[in-house]
Amino acid sequence: MTSSMDRTLSSGMAEVSAVLAAEGPAPDVTLMEPSAGRAEAERANARWNVDLPEMAAVSDLIVPSDGPLGAVDVPLRLLVPHGARPGLVLYVHGGGFAYCSPATHERCARMLAVASGMAVALPAYRLAPEHPFPAGLKDVVSCVRRGMEVVAGHGVVPGPLFLAGDSAGANLAVAAMLHEGADAIAGALLFYGVYDADFDSESYRFFAEGPGLTRGKMQRYWNWYVADTALRDDPLVAPLNADDRALKALPPLHLVAAGIDPLLSDSIGFANRLAGLGRGERLHIVPGVVHGFLQMSLLLPEARAVLADAGAFIRAHA
């Protein structure tokens, strides 16, 4: 598929942008020392994590370390909606492989739990630059292997396992399926994912200076996650480089992209690869919204609609 690039904000996105502009200019966290940048990212995202949908249970658990795999103990925030159906959604948060946490994505995850009727767990995987590739991926793979076992008995009845991820989290979700094989995964929700390291794509050029995410920020994220550019051809780093057989074996995917995003071409390229293999996925490009818009569900109608659609996908494939 193709898409004409357009910087025009939707009415809802324009209202959100006005609210943010009234707060004053936001610092570029990628130019800060990592711990300070993370603190700023937590502070900035706190605005979106209020008025949280009620859950039947919220638990903080640990997926035990896996020495042979190379994974450490991974904290897991478990959100169980009322009347939860069997199964689990493992939601891998975004943040450029370097920022954010289960706390920054909790409202988004709670809304997905309500929409899907299924428990959602958010892993606190290791972050770059202190822990570059493949540390975070190993932690996510460990959660894929052991997550259902860990949450059983905490309000979750074992059942189908879904993966979900936004931005860098979508990259890690796909990479985990490529690492493990997809037989154990019922489906995956992929929101405005990082699938390649091509900074000269159409959308990287058109949205190089934003609004929102910029090409420069993504280049710094990549330099932290995979400094050795030769490694960026690895399909576990850039899933667009996976071979046809591996991509064809993936479970059903729910693909969403933001219309105003340097990463838009990543999603279009990924969707085109899948379509060329005869798969049935269609990419939903949400016009007029910027990268990271799912975080804005408190104010943004498009975010609420996308999360409702994602919940419907899970219900249809559970």
N, C-alpha and C positions, 0 to 999 in steps of 0.2 A: 504494500500500500504506500501511498505518498501523502504528503500533507503540505498545504501552503502555510508558511510561517506568518504569524500575526501577533503583534504585541498588545492588541486591544484587550483591556481588562473587562471581565464580566461586571455587571452591576454589583454583584455580591463581593467580588474580589476588589473592586474599587472602594467599596465601603470599608473592607478590612484594611486596605492599604492606607486609607485616610486615618483610621484609628491608630495604626502603627506610626504613621508620619507625625501624628500629634504627640507621640511619646518622644520624638527627637531621633536623630540618626543612631543606628545600631552599629556597634563595633564589628569589625571583621574578625571573627574568632580564629580564622586560619592564620592570621598574622600575630596571634598571641601565643605565649608559652602554653603548651597543651593543657596543663592543669587549670590555668586561668581561663583558657578558652572553654574548657568543659564547664567550669562554674558559671560562666556567662551564658552558655547554651542552656544549662539547667534553669537559670533565672529567666531567660527569655521565653522558654517553653512553659514555664509555670503558669503564664497567663492563660494558656489553652487548656490546662488541666484542673479546671474548677467545674462545679456543677456536674460532678461525675455520676453517670448512671449507677443506680444501686445494684449491687451484686448479692447473691446468696452467701458467698464466701470469698474471702481474699486471703491468700496464704503466701508466705515467702519460704521457698524450699531451696534445696541444693541438689543439683545433678552431680553425683560424685565424680572425682577425677578419673581419667582413663589414661594411664601411663603409656600403654602401647600405642594408643592413638595420638597422644601428645596433647590431651585436653586436661585442663585444671578443673577444680571444683567450680561449677557455674551456678551462680544465684539465679533463681527462677521466680518471677512474680506470677502467681496463678490467680486468675479471675474466673469465678464460676457464676454464671447467671442463674436466676431462678428457673427451675424446671429444666435444668441442663440435660440435653440429649447425650448419649454415649459419644465419646470421642474427644479430640483435642485439636485446637489450632495453635501451632507454635509460631508466634509472631516475632520476627527478627527486625528490631528497630533499625532505622536509618541513622544518618549522622556522619556521612563521609568516612566510615570505618574508624572514626576518631572521636566522635562526640555522641551525646545523648545516652539514654538509659531507659529501662522500663518505666521510670517515673515520667520522662518526657513524652511518652507515647501511651500513657495509661488511659486517657479519655478515649482516644482512638480505639484502643484495644477493648475497652468496655463496651463501646458502641458496637463493635464487631461481635462481641459475645452476645449482646442482646439480639442483634440482627440475625445471627446464625443459630442462636439457641445452644451454642456449644462453648465449653470452657476455652479460654485463651490463656496461653502462658508466654511470658516475655523473658527470654534469657539475657542476662547481663554478661555478654561475651567480652573477651579482652579486646582492647582498643589500641589502634596505632596512634602515634609512632612508636610508643614503647613496646608494643606487641604487633609487629607487622605481619603480613601474610606469611604463613597460614594459620597463625594463632587463633584469630577470631573464628575462622572457618572450622578449625578443629573443635572449638567449643560448641559451635552450632551443630556439627555432626554428632557430637556426644549427646546433645539434647535430643536429636532425632532418634538416636539409638535407645536412649534411656528415659526420655521424657515421660512417656506414657506410664512406665513403671513407677516413676517418682511421684506422679500426681494421683495415681490410683489410691483410693482411700481418703482423699482430700476433697471429696465432693465430685469426683470424676469417675464415671464408669468407662472402662476400656472400650475403645471403638475405633473408628477411622481416624487417621492422623492427617491433618492438613498443615501445609506450610504457608506462611504469609510473610511479606517483607516489603518495606518501602525504601527506595533509593539504594543505598549500600546494602540494606537489609534484603532487598530483592536479589541483589547479586549473590549474597551469602546463601539465600534460600535455594537459588538455582544451582550454585556450586555444590551445596550439600547434597542435592539430588544427583548431580553428576558424580560426586564422590562415592555415594552409597548405592547408586542405582535407585530407581524410583518405585520399585515393587511395593514398598511399605507405605507409600504416600498416596492418599486418595485424591489429592488435588492441591493446587497452589494458587495463592492470590499474590500478584506481582504488581506493585504500584510504582510508577515512574522510576524504573530500575536502572542501575548502572550495569551495562552489559558489554561495554567496550571501552578502550582507552584512545579512541580516535578524536583528537581535539580539533580536527579540521572538518568534522561532519557539518551538514547544512545547519543543524540547530545550534551546534557549538559556535558557528560563525555568526548566525543571526542573533542569538541571545548571549553573545560573548560578555556583554556588560549588564546582563539581567533584563528586566527587573528580577530581583530575588537572587537565585543562584547564578554565579558567573563562571566563565571558563577558567579564570585565574584561581578561583577557590577550588574547582574540581582538580586542576593540575596540582595544587598543593596537597589536596587529599590523596591523590594517587601517589605523589612523591613520598608521603608518609606510609601508605599502605604497601606499595610495591616500588621501592626506590630503583631497583634494577629493571630498567625498561625492557630488557630481554625476557624477563619473566612474564611480562604482560601479554604474551601470546598464549600462555597457559590457559586452557578452558576453565580451570578452577579460579582463575583471576578474571578473565574476560569471557563469559559464557558464549558470546557470539562466535568464538573460535572453536566451540565444540563440534565434533563431527556429526554427520547426519544421523547415524545410528543412535548416538547418545541423545540427540534432541528428539528424535522420533519416539524414543522410549519414555520420555517424560510423561507424567500423569496429566489429566486435564488442567489447563491453566486459565486463570482469569486475569487478563492483561489490561492495565489502565495506565494512561500517560497524561501529563499536564500539557496543555496547549502552549504555555509560555515557559519553556524549560530548555536549557542547553542539552539535556539528556533526551529530548524528544526523539531525535534520530536513533538513539540506542533502542528505544522501544519499537520504533518503526522497523529498524533492521532486524530485530529479534522476531517480530511478528511476521516479517516477510520470509525469514528462514523457515519458520514453522509452517507457513502457508505453502511454501515450496515443497514441503515434505508431505503435503496432503492432509495436514492436521486441520481441525475445525475451529481453532481459536480466532476471534476477532479482537483487534485492539480498539479499546474505547478511549479516544482522545477527548479529554474534557476541555472545551475551549475557554479561553479567557482567564485561566487560573495558573498560578505559578507553582514551581517545584515546592513540595512540602505541604500542599494545600490540605491534605487529610488532617494535619495537626489543627486546623482552624475550624473544626466542626462546631465549635461554640457559636460562631458567627456566620459561617459560610454554608449556604444551602447545598452547593455542589459537593462539599465534603460529606454531608449527611446522606445525600443521594447515593454517592459512590459506596459508602459503607453499607447502606441498605442493599444495594445490588450485590456486593460481595457476600453479605449474609445469605442472600437468595441463592448464590452459586453454591455455597457450602450445603445448604438444605437440599439442593437438587442433586448433589453428588455424594451425600453422606449415606 
